[in-house]
Amino acid sequence: MDMCDAVRMMVSLSGMSHREIAAKLGKSDAYVSVMVGSMCSGRDVGIRTLAAIADACGYDLSLVDRETGKGITLG
């Protein structure tokens, strides 16, 4: 699964609309749509932006060591 698919799945599973997520972030109605579109078109979106959207959706971001499987949660 790539970043675009993961973010779209996270937003979908949250059960919230882009508008609701943007409101939780104190952003404009179109903010989440623009950010997800940016991620899906290969443009860089900062980790803080991604973490904020994940948090608004009820998720944490994690870094996972490929060898040991140990993770570090960002949030």
Phi and psi restraints in degrees (range 20) as a CNS / XPLOR table:
assign (resid 1 and name C) (resid 2 and name N)
       (resid 2 and name CA) (resid 2 and name C) 1.0 -93.0 20.0 2
assign (resid 2 and name N) (resid 2 and name CA)
       (resid 2 and name C) (resid 3 and name N) 1.0 176.1 20.0 2
assign (resid 2 and name C) (resid 3 and name N)
       (resid 3 and name CA) (resid 3 and name C) 1.0 -57.4 20.0 2
assign (resid 3 and name N) (resid 3 and name CA)
       (resid 3 and name C) (resid 4 and name N) 1.0 -45.0 20.0 2
assign (resid 3 and name C) (resid 4 and name N)
       (resid 4 and name CA) (resid 4 and name C) 1.0 -58.6 20.0 2
assign (resid 4 and name N) (resid 4 and name CA)
       (resid 4 and name C) (resid 5 and name N) 1.0 -50.4 20.0 2
assign (resid 4 and name C) (resid 5 and name N)
       (resid 5 and name CA) (resid 5 and name C) 1.0 -62.1 20.0 2
assign (resid 5 and name N) (resid 5 and name CA)
       (resid 5 and name C) (resid 6 and name N) 1.0 -41.5 20.0 2
assign (resid 5 and name C) (resid 6 and name N)
       (resid 6 and name CA) (resid 6 and name C) 1.0 -64.0 20.0 2
assign (resid 6 and name N) (resid 6 and name CA)
       (resid 6 and name C) (resid 7 and name N) 1.0 -43.7 20.0 2
assign (resid 6 and name C) (resid 7 and name N)
       (resid 7 and name CA) (resid 7 and name C) 1.0 -67.8 20.0 2
assign (resid 7 and name N) (resid 7 and name CA)
       (resid 7 and name C) (resid 8 and name N) 1.0 -43.0 20.0 2
assign (resid 7 and name C) (resid 8 and name N)
       (resid 8 and name CA) (resid 8 and name C) 1.0 -61.8 20.0 2
assign (resid 8 and name N) (resid 8 and name CA)
       (resid 8 and name C) (resid 9 and name N) 1.0 -39.8 20.0 2
assign (resid 8 and name C) (resid 9 and name N)
       (resid 9 and name CA) (resid 9 and name C) 1.0 -65.5 20.0 2
assign (resid 9 and name N) (resid 9 and name CA)
       (resid 9 and name C) (resid 10 and name N) 1.0 -43.9 20.0 2
assign (resid 9 and name C) (resid 10 and name N)
       (resid 10 and name CA) (resid 10 and name C) 1.0 -59.1 20.0 2
assign (resid 10 and name N) (resid 10 and name CA)
       (resid 10 and name C) (resid 11 and name N) 1.0 -46.9 20.0 2
assign (resid 10 and name C) (resid 11 and name N)
       (resid 11 and name CA) (resid 11 and name C) 1.0 -63.2 20.0 2
assign (resid 11 and name N) (resid 11 and name CA)
       (resid 11 and name C) (resid 12 and name N) 1.0 -44.7 20.0 2
assign (resid 11 and name C) (resid 12 and name N)
       (resid 12 and name CA) (resid 12 and name C) 1.0 -61.9 20.0 2
assign (resid 12 and name N) (resid 12 and name CA)
       (resid 12 and name C) (resid 13 and name N) 1.0 -46.7 20.0 2
assign (resid 12 and name C) (resid 13 and name N)
       (resid 13 and name CA) (resid 13 and name C) 1.0 -67.7 20.0 2
assign (resid 13 and name N) (resid 13 and name CA)
       (resid 13 and name C) (resid 14 and name N) 1.0 -21.4 20.0 2
assign (resid 13 and name C) (resid 14 and name N)
       (resid 14 and name CA) (resid 14 and name C) 1.0 -67.8 20.0 2
assign (resid 14 and name N) (resid 14 and name CA)
       (resid 14 and name C) (resid 15 and name N) 1.0 -23.6 20.0 2
assign (resid 14 and name C) (resid 15 and name N)
       (resid 15 and name CA) (resid 15 and name C) 1.0 77.7 20.0 2
assign (resid 15 and name N) (resid 15 and name CA)
       (resid 15 and name C) (resid 16 and name N) 1.0 5.5 20.0 2
assign (resid 15 and name C) (resid 16 and name N)
       (resid 16 and name CA) (resid 16 and name C) 1.0 -105.3 20.0 2
assign (resid 16 and name N) (resid 16 and name CA)
       (resid 16 and name C) (resid 17 and name N) 1.0 152.6 20.0 2
assign (resid 16 and name C) (resid 17 and name N)
       (resid 17 and name CA) (resid 17 and name C) 1.0 -79.5 20.0 2
assign (resid 17 and name N) (resid 17 and name CA)
       (resid 17 and name C) (resid 18 and name N) 1.0 163.9 20.0 2
assign (resid 17 and name C) (resid 18 and name N)
       (resid 18 and name CA) (resid 18 and name C) 1.0 -56.9 20.0 2
assign (resid 18 and name N) (resid 18 and name CA)
       (resid 18 and name C) (resid 19 and name N) 1.0 -38.6 20.0 2
assign (resid 18 and name C) (resid 19 and name N)
       (resid 19 and name CA) (resid 19 and name C) 1.0 -62.0 20.0 2
assign (resid 19 and name N) (resid 19 and name CA)
       (resid 19 and name C) (resid 20 and name N) 1.0 -43.4 20.0 2
assign (resid 19 and name C) (resid 20 and name N)
       (resid 20 and name CA) (resid 20 and name C) 1.0 -65.5 20.0 2
assign (resid 20 and name N) (resid 20 and name CA)
       (resid 20 and name C) (resid 21 and name N) 1.0 -41.2 20.0 2
assign (resid 20 and name C) (resid 21 and name N)
       (resid 21 and name CA) (resid 21 and name C) 1.0 -65.1 20.0 2
assign (resid 21 and name N) (resid 21 and name CA)
       (resid 21 and name C) (resid 22 and name N) 1.0 -44.6 20.0 2
assign (resid 21 and name C) (resid 22 and name N)
       (resid 22 and name CA) (resid 22 and name C) 1.0 -59.9 20.0 2
assign (resid 22 and name N) (resid 22 and name CA)
       (resid 22 and name C) (resid 23 and name N) 1.0 -39.9 20.0 2
assign (resid 22 and name C) (resid 23 and name N)
       (resid 23 and name CA) (resid 23 and name C) 1.0 -62.5 20.0 2
assign (resid 23 and name N) (resid 23 and name CA)
       (resid 23 and name C) (resid 24 and name N) 1.0 -40.2 20.0 2
assign (resid 23 and name C) (resid 24 and name N)
       (resid 24 and name CA) (resid 24 and name C) 1.0 -62.2 20.0 2
assign (resid 24 and name N) (resid 24 and name CA)
       (resid 24 and name C) (resid 25 and name N) 1.0 -30.1 20.0 2
assign (resid 24 and name C) (resid 25 and name N)
       (resid 25 and name CA) (resid 25 and name C) 1.0 -88.7 20.0 2
assign (resid 25 and name N) (resid 25 and name CA)
       (resid 25 and name C) (resid 26 and name N) 1.0 -7.0 20.0 2
assign (resid 25 and name C) (resid 26 and name N)
       (resid 26 and name CA) (resid 26 and name C) 1.0 71.3 20.0 2
assign (resid 26 and name N) (resid 26 and name CA)
       (resid 26 and name C) (resid 27 and name N) 1.0 30.7 20.0 2
assign (resid 26 and name C) (resid 27 and name N)
       (resid 27 and name CA) (resid 27 and name C) 1.0 -112.6 20.0 2
assign (resid 27 and name N) (resid 27 and name CA)
       (resid 27 and name C) (resid 28 and name N) 1.0 171.6 20.0 2
assign (resid 27 and name C) (resid 28 and name N)
       (resid 28 and name CA) (resid 28 and name C) 1.0 -67.0 20.0 2
assign (resid 28 and name N) (resid 28 and name CA)
       (resid 28 and name C) (resid 29 and name N) 1.0 161.4 20.0 2
assign (resid 28 and name C) (resid 29 and name N)
       (resid 29 and name CA) (resid 29 and name C) 1.0 -55.2 20.0 2
assign (resid 29 and name N) (resid 29 and name CA)
       (resid 29 and name C) (resid 30 and name N) 1.0 -36.2 20.0 2
assign (resid 29 and name C) (resid 30 and name N)
       (resid 30 and name CA) (resid 30 and name C) 1.0 -86.3 20.0 2
assign (resid 30 and name N) (resid 30 and name CA)
       (resid 30 and name C) (resid 31 and name N) 1.0 -6.6 20.0 2
assign (resid 30 and name C) (resid 31 and name N)
       (resid 31 and name CA) (resid 31 and name C) 1.0 -53.0 20.0 2
assign (resid 31 and name N) (resid 31 and name CA)
       (resid 31 and name C) (resid 32 and name N) 1.0 -52.3 20.0 2
assign (resid 31 and name C) (resid 32 and name N)
       (resid 32 and name CA) (resid 32 and name C) 1.0 -65.4 20.0 2
assign (resid 32 and name N) (resid 32 and name CA)
       (resid 32 and name C) (resid 33 and name N) 1.0 -41.3 20.0 2
assign (resid 32 and name C) (resid 33 and name N)
       (resid 33 and name CA) (resid 33 and name C) 1.0 -59.3 20.0 2
assign (resid 33 and name N) (resid 33 and name CA)
       (resid 33 and name C) (resid 34 and name N) 1.0 -43.5 20.0 2
assign (resid 33 and name C) (resid 34 and name N)
       (resid 34 and name CA) (resid 34 and name C) 1.0 -65.5 20.0 2
assign (resid 34 and name N) (resid 34 and name CA)
       (resid 34 and name C) (resid 35 and name N) 1.0 -44.2 20.0 2
assign (resid 34 and name C) (resid 35 and name N)
       (resid 35 and name CA) (resid 35 and name C) 1.0 -66.6 20.0 2
assign (resid 35 and name N) (resid 35 and name CA)
       (resid 35 and name C) (resid 36 and name N) 1.0 -43.4 20.0 2
assign (resid 35 and name C) (resid 36 and name N)
       (resid 36 and name CA) (resid 36 and name C) 1.0 -65.2 20.0 2
assign (resid 36 and name N) (resid 36 and name CA)
       (resid 36 and name C) (resid 37 and name N) 1.0 -41.9 20.0 2
assign (resid 36 and name C) (resid 37 and name N)
       (resid 37 and name CA) (resid 37 and name C) 1.0 -59.7 20.0 2
assign (resid 37 and name N) (resid 37 and name CA)
       (resid 37 and name C) (resid 38 and name N) 1.0 -39.8 20.0 2
assign (resid 37 and name C) (resid 38 and name N)
       (resid 38 and name CA) (resid 38 and name C) 1.0 -63.2 20.0 2
assign (resid 38 and name N) (resid 38 and name CA)
       (resid 38 and name C) (resid 39 and name N) 1.0 -45.2 20.0 2
assign (resid 38 and name C) (resid 39 and name N)
       (resid 39 and name CA) (resid 39 and name C) 1.0 -62.2 20.0 2
assign (resid 39 and name N) (resid 39 and name CA)
       (resid 39 and name C) (resid 40 and name N) 1.0 -40.1 20.0 2
assign (resid 39 and name C) (resid 40 and name N)
       (resid 40 and name CA) (resid 40 and name C) 1.0 -76.7 20.0 2
assign (resid 40 and name N) (resid 40 and name CA)
       (resid 40 and name C) (resid 41 and name N) 1.0 -16.6 20.0 2
assign (resid 40 and name C) (resid 41 and name N)
       (resid 41 and name CA) (resid 41 and name C) 1.0 -99.1 20.0 2
assign (resid 41 and name N) (resid 41 and name CA)
       (resid 41 and name C) (resid 42 and name N) 1.0 8.1 20.0 2
assign (resid 41 and name C) (resid 42 and name N)
       (resid 42 and name CA) (resid 42 and name C) 1.0 88.3 20.0 2
assign (resid 42 and name N) (resid 42 and name CA)
       (resid 42 and name C) (resid 43 and name N) 1.0 2.7 20.0 2
assign (resid 42 and name C) (resid 43 and name N)
       (resid 43 and name CA) (resid 43 and name C) 1.0 -80.1 20.0 2
assign (resid 43 and name N) (resid 43 and name CA)
       (resid 43 and name C) (resid 44 and name N) 1.0 147.0 20.0 2
assign (resid 43 and name C) (resid 44 and name N)
       (resid 44 and name CA) (resid 44 and name C) 1.0 -72.6 20.0 2
assign (resid 44 and name N) (resid 44 and name CA)
       (resid 44 and name C) (resid 45 and name N) 1.0 134.4 20.0 2
assign (resid 44 and name C) (resid 45 and name N)
       (resid 45 and name CA) (resid 45 and name C) 1.0 -122.3 20.0 2
assign (resid 45 and name N) (resid 45 and name CA)
       (resid 45 and name C) (resid 46 and name N) 1.0 131.9 20.0 2
assign (resid 45 and name C) (resid 46 and name N)
       (resid 46 and name CA) (resid 46 and name C) 1.0 -60.1 20.0 2
assign (resid 46 and name N) (resid 46 and name CA)
       (resid 46 and name C) (resid 47 and name N) 1.0 153.0 20.0 2
assign (resid 46 and name C) (resid 47 and name N)
       (resid 47 and name CA) (resid 47 and name C) 1.0 -62.5 20.0 2
assign (resid 47 and name N) (resid 47 and name CA)
       (resid 47 and name C) (resid 48 and name N) 1.0 -33.3 20.0 2
assign (resid 47 and name C) (resid 48 and name N)
       (resid 48 and name CA) (resid 48 and name C) 1.0 -64.8 20.0 2
assign (resid 48 and name N) (resid 48 and name CA)
       (resid 48 and name C) (resid 49 and name N) 1.0 -39.4 20.0 2
assign (resid 48 and name C) (resid 49 and name N)
       (resid 49 and name CA) (resid 49 and name C) 1.0 -64.8 20.0 2
assign (resid 49 and name N) (resid 49 and name CA)
       (resid 49 and name C) (resid 50 and name N) 1.0 -47.0 20.0 2
assign (resid 49 and name C) (resid 50 and name N)
       (resid 50 and name CA) (resid 50 and name C) 1.0 -61.8 20.0 2
assign (resid 50 and name N) (resid 50 and name CA)
       (resid 50 and name C) (resid 51 and name N) 1.0 -43.6 20.0 2
assign (resid 50 and name C) (resid 51 and name N)
       (resid 51 and name CA) (resid 51 and name C) 1.0 -63.9 20.0 2
assign (resid 51 and name N) (resid 51 and name CA)
       (resid 51 and name C) (resid 52 and name N) 1.0 -38.2 20.0 2
assign (resid 51 and name C) (resid 52 and name N)
       (resid 52 and name CA) (resid 52 and name C) 1.0 -66.2 20.0 2
assign (resid 52 and name N) (resid 52 and name CA)
       (resid 52 and name C) (resid 53 and name N) 1.0 -43.0 20.0 2
assign (resid 52 and name C) (resid 53 and name N)
       (resid 53 and name CA) (resid 53 and name C) 1.0 -64.8 20.0 2
assign (resid 53 and name N) (resid 53 and name CA)
       (resid 53 and name C) (resid 54 and name N) 1.0 -43.3 20.0 2
assign (resid 53 and name C) (resid 54 and name N)
       (resid 54 and name CA) (resid 54 and name C) 1.0 -59.7 20.0 2
assign (resid 54 and name N) (resid 54 and name CA)
       (resid 54 and name C) (resid 55 and name N) 1.0 -45.2 20.0 2
assign (resid 54 and name C) (resid 55 and name N)
       (resid 55 and name CA) (resid 55 and name C) 1.0 -60.5 20.0 2
assign (resid 55 and name N) (resid 55 and name CA)
       (resid 55 and name C) (resid 56 and name N) 1.0 -44.7 20.0 2
assign (resid 55 and name C) (resid 56 and name N)
       (resid 56 and name CA) (resid 56 and name C) 1.0 -62.3 20.0 2
assign (resid 56 and name N) (resid 56 and name CA)
       (resid 56 and name C) (resid 57 and name N) 1.0 -29.1 20.0 2
assign (resid 56 and name C) (resid 57 and name N)
       (resid 57 and name CA) (resid 57 and name C) 1.0 -86.1 20.0 2
assign (resid 57 and name N) (resid 57 and name CA)
       (resid 57 and name C) (resid 58 and name N) 1.0 -5.0 20.0 2
assign (resid 57 and name C) (resid 58 and name N)
       (resid 58 and name CA) (resid 58 and name C) 1.0 89.9 20.0 2
assign (resid 58 and name N) (resid 58 and name CA)
       (resid 58 and name C) (resid 59 and name N) 1.0 21.7 20.0 2
assign (resid 58 and name C) (resid 59 and name N)
       (resid 59 and name CA) (resid 59 and name C) 1.0 -118.8 20.0 2
assign (resid 59 and name N) (resid 59 and name CA)
       (resid 59 and name C) (resid 60 and name N) 1.0 158.0 20.0 2
assign (resid 59 and name C) (resid 60 and name N)
       (resid 60 and name CA) (resid 60 and name C) 1.0 -112.9 20.0 2
assign (resid 60 and name N) (resid 60 and name CA)
       (resid 60 and name C) (resid 61 and name N) 1.0 150.4 20.0 2
assign (resid 60 and name C) (resid 61 and name N)
       (resid 61 and name CA) (resid 61 and name C) 1.0 -93.2 20.0 2
assign (resid 61 and name N) (resid 61 and name CA)
       (resid 61 and name C) (resid 62 and name N) 1.0 144.4 20.0 2
assign (resid 61 and name C) (resid 62 and name N)
       (resid 62 and name CA) (resid 62 and name C) 1.0 -133.9 20.0 2
assign (resid 62 and name N) (resid 62 and name CA)
       (resid 62 and name C) (resid 63 and name N) 1.0 148.5 20.0 2
assign (resid 62 and name C) (resid 63 and name N)
       (resid 63 and name CA) (resid 63 and name C) 1.0 -106.5 20.0 2
assign (resid 63 and name N) (resid 63 and name CA)
       (resid 63 and name C) (resid 64 and name N) 1.0 132.3 20.0 2
assign (resid 63 and name C) (resid 64 and name N)
       (resid 64 and name CA) (resid 64 and name C) 1.0 -123.8 20.0 2
assign (resid 64 and name N) (resid 64 and name CA)
       (resid 64 and name C) (resid 65 and name N) 1.0 127.0 20.0 2
assign (resid 64 and name C) (resid 65 and name N)
       (resid 65 and name CA) (resid 65 and name C) 1.0 -67.1 20.0 2
assign (resid 65 and name N) (resid 65 and name CA)
       (resid 65 and name C) (resid 66 and name N) 1.0 124.6 20.0 2
assign (resid 65 and name C) (resid 66 and name N)
       (resid 66 and name CA) (resid 66 and name C) 1.0 -64.7 20.0 2
assign (resid 66 and name N) (resid 66 and name CA)
       (resid 66 and name C) (resid 67 and name N) 1.0 -31.3 20.0 2
assign (resid 66 and name C) (resid 67 and name N)
       (resid 67 and name CA) (resid 67 and name C) 1.0 -83.5 20.0 2
assign (resid 67 and name N) (resid 67 and name CA)
       (resid 67 and name C) (resid 68 and name N) 1.0 -44.2 20.0 2
assign (resid 67 and name C) (resid 68 and name N)
       (resid 68 and name CA) (resid 68 and name C) 1.0 -98.8 20.0 2
assign (resid 68 and name N) (resid 68 and name CA)
       (resid 68 and name C) (resid 69 and name N) 1.0 -19.5 20.0 2
assign (resid 68 and name C) (resid 69 and name N)
       (resid 69 and name CA) (resid 69 and name C) 1.0 79.0 20.0 2
assign (resid 69 and name N) (resid 69 and name CA)
       (resid 69 and name C) (resid 70 and name N) 1.0 0.5 20.0 2
assign (resid 69 and name C) (resid 70 and name N)
       (resid 70 and name CA) (resid 70 and name C) 1.0 -72.1 20.0 2
assign (resid 70 and name N) (resid 70 and name CA)
       (resid 70 and name C) (resid 71 and name N) 1.0 141.7 20.0 2
assign (resid 70 and name C) (resid 71 and name N)
       (resid 71 and name CA) (resid 71 and name C) 1.0 -120.6 20.0 2
assign (resid 71 and name N) (resid 71 and name CA)
       (resid 71 and name C) (resid 72 and name N) 1.0 159.3 20.0 2
assign (resid 71 and name C) (resid 72 and name N)
       (resid 72 and name CA) (resid 72 and name C) 1.0 -125.6 20.0 2
assign (resid 72 and name N) (resid 72 and name CA)
       (resid 72 and name C) (resid 73 and name N) 1.0 123.0 20.0 2
assign (resid 72 and name C) (resid 73 and name N)
       (resid 73 and name CA) (resid 73 and name C) 1.0 -91.9 20.0 2
assign (resid 73 and name N) (resid 73 and name CA)
       (resid 73 and name C) (resid 74 and name N) 1.0 132.7 20.0 2
assign (resid 73 and name C) (resid 74 and name N)
       (resid 74 and name CA) (resid 74 and name C) 1.0 -99.5 20.0 2
assign (resid 74 and name N) (resid 74 and name CA)
       (resid 74 and name C) (resid 75 and name N) 1.0 136.4 20.0 2
